[in-house]
Amino acid sequence: MKQKILISILSFGDFVIDFSHYKAAGDDIDEIFVGEHLRPIAEALCVEDEVTFINVGSDIPPKLFNFQKSSFIQIMKSFFEIRKALDAFYSHSVLYIVPHMNLRWRILMGFKNYEYVRQRLDNIYTCYENKYTSASTNQMFGKQHDGEIVYIFPESRQVEKSLQKKDLETVTAFLKALKIKYRIVLVGEADTCADVPEKHHITSLSELVNCVKASRFCISVDSLPVHLAAFYNKPIFVFAARRNDRLFPKSVLGENAWDTFGAIRKLAVWINGR
């Protein structure tokens, strides 16, 4: 029987998804290889001793998976770094599991034994559970104790995914009307809502993880906190420009727990059902 090794070398959010399902898969997946550039999130989750780190470069994600912001030379360098790291551990008794099937992964794998979790348009959470997990991650981690404060995460590394100040004010005014305690989490010294007293500046991934764990429920843009909330089985509502059928957690899709920026009708229905 071949040793099944899951490959997680993309971004922080991808690692959170990959690792949670790796743990839930039990004997279906033997090991997980993680890019060294993802060590910070593994350490924030306190799981760094449960993974094998491989050196595939320092970019998040690697240039090979970031065509729009990379030159041809950078892409080719990234390709050979990843290929070298995977070749070092490969034998005919190994079966690599890659996140999804596209031309880049096919070329990377070459003649290696491999299988993929999802095709391009499939939901990653659903595909993991259908293929490998004997129990969902929600069943594995169990219901988490509710906190008293709702944490709002209005920022993304991609500016177009972040909540504008006026939209954030709409959300906070709604929560105030319901007398729901909330705190706005900002990374570094960002001034997205500089005049809002409920802001909470953080400077590390560990602090971000602790905010999610301490929350009653989370409200976030389409970014890392969404997947951290799913990891810790915390209720999560997402604001996004469009529905993300490929990467939204099953709870978000199943409960219709998302809306476009500034809209609160769905949020009101969702909170009423909590």
C-alpha positions as CSV (number, residue, x, y, z in Angstrom):
1,M,0.0,0.0,0.0
2,K,1.3,3.4,-0.9
3,Q,2.1,6.1,1.7
4,K,-0.3,9.0,1.1
5,I,1.2,12.4,1.6
6,L,-0.8,15.6,1.3
7,I,1.0,18.6,-0.2
8,S,0.2,22.0,1.3
9,I,2.4,24.8,-0.2
10,L,0.1,27.6,-1.1
11,S,-1.2,30.2,1.4
12,F,-2.1,30.5,5.1
13,G,-5.8,29.9,4.4
14,D,-5.1,26.9,2.2
15,F,-3.0,25.4,5.0
16,V,-5.7,25.8,7.5
17,I,-8.1,23.9,5.2
18,D,-5.6,21.3,4.4
19,F,-4.5,20.6,7.9
20,S,-7.9,20.4,9.4
21,H,-8.9,17.7,6.9
22,Y,-5.6,15.9,7.2
23,K,-6.4,15.5,10.9
24,A,-10.0,14.5,10.3
25,A,-8.9,12.0,7.6
26,G,-7.3,9.6,10.1
27,D,-5.6,6.7,8.3
28,D,-6.8,8.0,4.9
29,I,-3.8,10.4,4.7
30,D,-0.5,9.3,6.3
31,E,1.5,12.6,6.3
32,I,1.3,16.2,5.3
33,F,4.2,18.2,3.7
34,V,4.0,21.9,4.3
35,G,6.0,24.7,2.7
36,E,8.5,26.3,5.1
37,H,6.9,29.7,4.3
38,L,3.7,28.5,6.1
39,R,5.5,27.8,9.4
40,P,4.1,31.0,11.0
41,I,0.5,29.8,10.7
42,A,1.4,26.3,11.7
43,E,3.1,27.7,14.9
44,A,0.1,30.0,15.5
45,L,-2.2,26.9,15.5
46,C,0.4,25.0,17.6
47,V,0.6,22.2,15.1
48,E,4.2,22.7,13.8
49,D,5.3,19.4,15.4
50,E,2.6,17.5,13.4
51,V,3.8,18.4,9.9
52,T,6.9,18.0,7.8
53,F,8.3,21.2,6.4
54,I,9.8,21.4,2.9
55,N,11.6,24.4,1.3
56,V,9.7,25.7,-1.7
57,G,10.7,29.3,-1.4
58,S,9.6,32.2,0.8
59,D,6.8,33.7,-1.3
60,I,3.1,33.4,-0.2
61,P,1.9,31.8,-2.4
62,P,4.9,30.5,-4.4
63,K,5.4,32.4,-7.7
64,L,4.4,29.4,-9.7
65,F,0.9,29.9,-8.3
66,N,0.9,33.7,-8.7
67,F,1.2,34.2,-12.4
68,Q,-0.3,37.7,-12.4
69,K,2.4,39.2,-10.1
70,S,5.4,37.2,-11.3
71,S,7.9,37.3,-14.1
72,F,8.6,34.3,-16.3
73,I,12.0,33.8,-14.6
74,Q,10.4,34.0,-11.1
75,I,7.8,31.4,-12.1
76,M,10.4,29.0,-13.5
77,K,12.6,29.4,-10.4
78,S,9.6,28.6,-8.2
79,F,8.8,25.6,-10.3
80,F,12.2,24.1,-9.9
81,E,12.3,24.8,-6.2
82,I,9.1,23.0,-5.6
83,R,10.0,20.2,-8.0
84,K,13.3,19.7,-6.2
85,A,11.6,19.6,-2.7
86,L,9.1,17.0,-3.9
87,D,11.6,14.9,-5.7
88,A,13.7,14.6,-2.5
89,F,11.0,12.6,-0.7
90,Y,9.5,10.7,-3.6
91,S,9.7,7.0,-4.2
92,H,7.4,4.5,-6.0
93,S,5.8,3.7,-2.6
94,V,4.6,7.3,-2.2
95,L,1.3,8.8,-3.4
96,Y,1.2,12.6,-3.4
97,I,-2.2,14.3,-2.8
98,V,-2.4,17.8,-4.4
99,P,-5.1,20.4,-3.7
100,H,-6.6,20.6,-7.1
101,M,-6.0,19.6,-10.7
102,N,-4.6,22.1,-13.2
103,L,-1.8,22.3,-15.7
104,R,0.8,23.5,-13.1
105,W,0.2,20.6,-10.7
106,R,0.2,18.1,-13.6
107,I,3.6,19.4,-14.8
108,L,5.0,19.4,-11.2
109,M,3.9,15.8,-10.6
110,G,5.3,14.6,-14.0
111,F,5.3,10.8,-13.8
112,K,4.9,10.6,-10.0
113,N,2.0,8.8,-8.4
114,Y,-0.5,11.4,-7.4
115,E,-4.2,12.2,-6.9
116,Y,-6.0,15.4,-6.5
117,V,-8.6,16.7,-4.0
118,R,-10.8,18.7,-6.3
119,Q,-11.3,19.9,-9.8
120,R,-11.2,23.6,-10.5
121,L,-14.8,24.5,-9.8
122,D,-15.5,22.2,-6.9
123,N,-15.8,23.2,-3.2
124,I,-12.6,22.2,-1.4
125,Y,-14.3,21.5,1.9
126,T,-16.9,19.2,0.3
127,C,-14.3,17.4,-1.8
128,Y,-12.0,16.7,1.2
129,E,-14.9,15.2,3.2
130,N,-16.2,13.1,0.3
131,K,-12.7,11.7,-0.5
132,Y,-10.8,11.3,2.7
133,T,-12.6,12.2,5.9
134,S,-14.5,9.7,7.9
135,A,-16.0,12.6,9.9
136,S,-16.4,16.2,9.1
137,T,-14.0,18.7,10.8
138,N,-17.0,20.1,12.7
139,Q,-17.6,16.7,14.2
140,M,-13.9,16.3,15.0
141,F,-13.3,19.6,16.8
142,G,-16.8,19.7,18.4
143,K,-18.8,22.7,19.4
144,Q,-16.7,25.5,20.8
145,H,-17.7,27.5,23.9
146,D,-19.2,30.8,22.9
147,G,-17.4,34.0,23.9
148,E,-19.1,37.3,24.8
149,I,-17.7,39.4,22.0
150,V,-18.3,39.3,18.2
151,Y,-15.0,39.8,16.3
152,I,-15.1,41.6,13.0
153,F,-12.3,41.2,10.5
154,P,-12.7,43.9,7.8
155,E,-9.3,43.5,6.1
156,S,-7.7,41.4,3.5
157,R,-4.3,41.4,1.9
158,Q,-6.2,42.1,-1.3
159,V,-7.6,45.6,-1.0
160,E,-10.6,44.9,-3.2
161,K,-11.7,42.3,-0.7
162,S,-11.6,44.6,2.3
163,L,-14.6,46.4,3.8
164,Q,-14.8,50.1,3.1
165,K,-15.3,52.3,6.1
166,K,-18.9,53.2,5.3
167,D,-19.8,49.5,4.9
168,L,-18.1,48.7,8.2
169,E,-20.1,51.5,9.9
170,T,-23.3,50.0,8.6
171,V,-22.4,46.6,10.2
172,T,-21.4,48.1,13.5
173,A,-24.5,50.3,13.7
174,F,-26.6,47.2,13.2
175,L,-24.8,45.3,15.9
176,K,-25.1,48.3,18.3
177,A,-28.9,48.4,17.7
178,L,-29.0,44.7,18.8
179,K,-26.8,45.5,21.8
180,I,-24.2,43.0,20.6
181,K,-20.7,43.5,21.9
182,Y,-18.2,43.6,19.1
183,R,-14.5,44.3,18.5
184,I,-12.9,45.3,15.2
185,V,-9.6,43.5,14.5
186,L,-7.0,45.4,12.6
187,V,-3.6,44.1,11.6
188,G,-0.7,46.4,12.4
189,E,-1.5,50.1,12.5
190,A,-4.1,50.2,9.8
191,D,-6.6,53.1,10.1
192,T,-9.6,51.5,8.4
193,C,-11.7,52.7,11.3
194,A,-9.4,54.9,13.2
195,D,-12.2,56.8,14.9
196,V,-14.0,53.7,16.1
197,P,-13.3,52.9,19.8
198,E,-14.0,49.2,19.4
199,K,-10.9,48.6,17.2
200,H,-8.3,46.1,18.4
201,H,-4.8,46.1,16.8
202,I,-2.9,42.9,16.4
203,T,0.6,42.2,15.1
204,S,0.8,38.4,14.9
205,L,-1.0,35.4,13.6
206,S,-1.2,34.0,17.2
207,E,-3.2,37.0,18.2
208,L,-5.5,36.5,15.2
209,V,-6.0,32.9,16.1
210,N,-6.8,33.9,19.7
211,C,-9.4,36.4,18.6
212,V,-11.2,33.8,16.6
213,K,-11.1,31.3,19.4
214,A,-12.5,33.9,21.9
215,S,-15.3,35.0,19.7
216,R,-19.0,34.5,20.1
217,F,-19.2,34.5,16.3
218,C,-17.1,36.1,13.6
219,I,-17.9,38.5,10.8
220,S,-15.2,38.7,8.2
221,V,-14.3,39.5,4.6
222,D,-13.2,36.6,2.4
223,S,-9.8,36.0,4.0
224,L,-7.9,33.9,6.5
225,P,-10.3,34.4,9.5
226,V,-13.0,32.6,7.6
227,H,-11.0,29.4,7.5
228,L,-9.8,29.8,11.1
229,A,-13.4,30.1,12.2
230,A,-14.2,26.9,10.3
231,F,-11.2,25.3,11.8
232,Y,-12.4,26.1,15.4
233,N,-16.1,25.5,14.5
234,K,-17.0,29.1,15.1
235,P,-20.1,30.6,13.4
236,I,-18.9,32.8,10.6
237,F,-20.6,35.4,8.4
238,V,-18.7,36.6,5.3
239,F,-18.9,39.8,3.3
240,A,-17.6,39.4,-0.2
241,A,-18.1,40.9,-3.7
242,R,-19.4,37.5,-4.9
243,R,-20.2,34.1,-3.6
244,N,-17.1,31.9,-3.5
245,D,-18.4,28.4,-4.2
246,R,-14.9,27.0,-4.3
247,L,-13.5,28.1,-1.0
248,F,-16.3,29.2,1.3
249,P,-16.8,26.7,4.2
250,K,-19.8,24.4,4.0
251,S,-21.5,26.3,6.9
252,V,-21.3,29.6,5.0
253,L,-22.8,28.1,1.9
254,G,-25.4,25.9,3.7
255,E,-26.6,28.7,5.9
256,N,-26.4,31.4,3.1
257,A,-24.2,33.2,5.6
258,W,-22.7,35.7,3.3
259,D,-23.6,39.0,1.6
260,T,-22.2,41.7,-0.6
261,F,-20.4,44.7,1.0
262,G,-22.6,47.0,3.0
263,A,-25.7,44.7,2.9
264,I,-27.1,43.5,6.2
265,R,-30.4,41.8,5.4
266,K,-28.8,38.3,5.3
267,L,-26.7,39.1,8.4
268,A,-29.9,40.0,10.3
269,V,-31.5,36.7,9.4
270,W,-28.4,34.8,10.2
271,I,-27.9,36.4,13.6
272,N,-31.6,35.9,14.4
273,G,-31.0,32.2,13.9
274,R,-27.9,31.9,16.2
